[in-house]
Amino acid sequence: MVDEFKQRIAGEIALSPDPGRTIRKWREEFGLSQHQLAEAMGVSHSVVSDYESGRRKSPGVNVVRKMVDAFIELDIQNGSPVISRYNPDYKLDFIISMDEFAGGVPIDDFIRAIDGKNLNPDRVMSKSVFGYTAVDSIKAILSLGSEDYLKIYGTNTERALIFTDVHYGRSPMIAVRAHPLTPAMVVYVKPDAIDPLAIKLARLEGIPLVTTELSVEEIVGRLDALAEGI
């Protein structure tokens, strides 16, 4: 999807009767200054300025590729607003699996089903889980903008957010804490360790923070079976 977007931009620049004007159009579309683009490309500001003004001849294939890569990399660092605007389904790439339950599953039953360990059993605001979303946390950190956070909640917020590729669990809980919507549960799949701050944030939110040593495939299989039994 991103590769197709890159090809589109590169094609427009290469085939344009006025490549400099097209470069400027895309630079401004990505909200970048000439200095930002030049730094990301590893060239001087004058190079970008000369291409846009027409003082340099049309850029070659390697220059266009480097320029387009810079557009995309900087956009990803900024939460991918332009990529997602041109590719509405882009940010769904970080969702591994997502499902809703016809009826609520008691939290204790959900935890048992995934062989989970609840690190915050004292304060629990929700009593049931009505769905789950399994998220690749690395992809989410790289591409998820705050305006797209709703996508992980599906049709309801009373769901478990299941994070894979977790090292210490601080970043996912900070993201949960920073957003006004609160899930019914947060699950970490095979974390390396748990940062005490993650547990503290879970307590402040009043939600279970659960760890499991099952693979995400095993978790999804067990939750599918659990849903069928409702």
Sequence and secondary structure as in RCSB ss.txt:
>XXXX:A:sequence
MVDEFKQRIAGEIALSPDPGRTIRKWREEFGLSQHQLAEAMGVSHSVVSDYESGRRKSPGVNVVRKMVDAFIELD
IQNGSPVISRYNPDYKLDFIISMDEFAGGVPIDDFIRAIDGKNLNPDRVMSKSVFGYTAVDSIKAILSLGSEDYL
KIYGTNTERALIFTDVHYGRSPMIAVRAHPLTPAMVVYVKPDAIDPLAIKLARLEGIPLVTTELSVEEIVGRLDA
LAEGI
>XXXX:A:secstr
 HHHHHHHHHHHHHH SSHHHHHHHHHHHTT  HHHHHHHHTS HHHHHHHHHTSS    HHHHHHHHHHHHHHH
HHTT HHHHHH TTGGGGGEEEEEEEEEEEEHHHHHHHTT EES  S  S SEEEEEEEEEHHHHHHH  GGGGG
GGGTT SSSEEEEES SSSHHHHHHHHHSS   SEEEEES S   HHHHHHHHHHT  EEEE S HHHHHHHHHH
HHHT 
